[in-house]
Amino acid sequence: MLISLFFFEAGIYLYIFPLAVLALSYSIPVIKSGRKRLRLLEFYSAKTPTLALVWALTTTLIPLVEQNISISSTFVWLQVISRSLFIFALCIPFEIRDMEKDRQSNVRTLPVIYGKNATKAIGIALVIIELITHHFMNSISLPLIVGLDLSSIVAMILILKQNKSNGPYYYKLFVDGTMLVRFLFLMIAIHY
């Protein structure tokens, strides 16, 4: 990854630097509050939105800017919104899993504040909004929209099925694997 930084266009660094600072402030205590330094994830419900936003911007804007594609189009911003909502929704099962640890660490996540069931409902609502955004992306074909929709439905099912008895493979294989499922669905759609 470090080697690839030397091959980027100069303008890419204007996008990478703020995202890198945001990503680092997520886990390194760089934000001064009174006498102590805090990590971004310790701020009220900032943990998951920050993660989702950094992932979405990194995986949409950076490749587009690198290819000299304008990022001012509605399509690009629908992509960013859609990807943010998708990643945020995929974080919900992890948030619920880590609820007790976050509570003990005084990290105020959605499940700590609102509880497990309300957080699942928020996750489902995010996926529904994300599904709707797919249908406003006029620049992509119907098979691609169907691929996006199917992977969103998989994410919705995983949010609903999250419970305490899920082992580590549920999260590492199924929840994280949903991003690969999306990729596979989109590859099938492209070659359909």
Helices and strands as residue ranges (DSSP letters): G 3-7, G 10-12, H 13-27, E 31-33, E 36-38, G 40-42, H 47-66, H 74-97, H 99-104, H 110-114, H 116-134, H 142-161, H 168-169, I 170-175, H 178-190
